[in-house]
């Protein structure tokens, strides 16, 4: 998440990442990775009322910032909560599947794979 | 660029933001800046548990920005030994403070009733903590995290357990999962302010201005953390991997420092824990190493019914609640750790107090009258568990006293000769030799982390160094640690953050420092801390070494009184302590 925020937003935080590691409370907790699954029919894009969020060739979605209404319907539509929200400019942060997060995953949990 | 101090006054229930860029320019952050704030907001004359005392938390310019810069430095006046209180913790606190653009947090005053704080960016909400007062340190986190962020979103939760509420000098504050402001009684200071917890979260983060330069330095550090052997041991076995090597050289404190060899070490080794109990590694936010080791303890509570608890372990816990008490069964050690975690005690403080109590009991300094019928015996895990529950419930004066620490108990009941504390702080777990003892005696925190003493002892097994070289190495490193503890990097990465790397990092952030300037800052920071200690009446030149240490031996042989004095004089001179009056 740090790697993603650093690379795309130029900020040393996890707040601008296009993925999320959900940690459950307490030392007894577990982790759950929420990354964009490149859905063949993305629920987030379907929920976008202005056509700002669109499926792209090769998988994933792209945002046309000019058309975004900041309604948040896309984030709500992503049931696994992979699509993240930029609280400052009030827009979603779609994953571009670049693999930067995998480069900085020390244990190889994340990997960028070509789809067969 | 760091500049923001958030002041929170619990008496009035108000918060204000102050910009002090000149302080960060001069002192960087972390320990050096924190010491200046300590002088200002909790000067030596304050009562550590009085309304006038302060809690100071500081990050540094590397926090969130470079890997393994995960620590937050806390400064306060210690209710345990009445002098400089300093402790560092990881978890998510440094990340959350930086996300909230808070570079230092100063908490003063006293809330009229139990309170917790929610700090989001620069907004502070004061809420009643009446319903969580009395909850364990673990339950408090679950409750408050859910209350503050139902979606489980990140942020940091710093809280005390019941020990802090009782103002126990051995109380710690727990940070997120299994990290602690452990030593010197910060938990009691929070309790004295009626502050059960504070939560920090932010929606921003520090901008990276020189992205190309930053990435170059970042990657160099990252690759060394992940791909070299510099930090591998901390991830694989963790610090518990030290049990067998220290035992092999006779440096593993056993039965209240009676000897450095524990016959049950194999069962408590990092290897044995990994094979039979390890279930998960965890990391502080922005650490690619991940040194936190979690064990699972499966215990029956009724026929065919089991409870499984995840419990963090590391070398210090195994030493303090294992070898020091002559316990060689991991489930027994983990059971004690679990109580310590829930109650919110400093594990090393509790272990050294119980070890003193055991020796006091077997030597007749205290008896069944004081312990109200409970024998305290080395090796008796069930007995120690009962003792902890008595302390927790406040059952009996002797047990209430134990959470005031080994120094207090020995002064009251006797047995000072075998009260293994330095400057009022229960000793760390290295019986390697005179260098380690000098660290405990002279170190500003009386901690094995103050300088590389225990490492120098181990080097002596292979080569010879003059006393001046040994003490010189300690002082030089203690001064350098002032620099890295100001950035604030984790000491486990001390091999990576050498002068060259630190200067490269500062340069990439556009901060103009050179080696000489850093060195001078480190030297001066250390002197400022000693000045604070001396003003509190705690001159390290007059600290005592427990008599028992002279009658036993260490990994590098018996301890010589004359040589220890010489070491102490050298240390004081090299640090530049003012002349004694």
Interface residues (C-beta under 8 A of the other chain):
Chain A: X2 X5 X6 X10 X11 X12 X13 X14 X15 X16 X22 X23 X24 X25 X26 X27 X28 X29 X81 X87 X88 X104 X106 X107
Chain B: X64 X65 X95 X98 X99 X138 X141 X142 X145 X146 X151 X152 X154 X177 X178 X202 X203 X204 X205 X206 X207 X208 X211 X218 X222 X225 X226 X282 X285 X286 X288 X289 X290 X294 X309 X310 X311 X312 X341
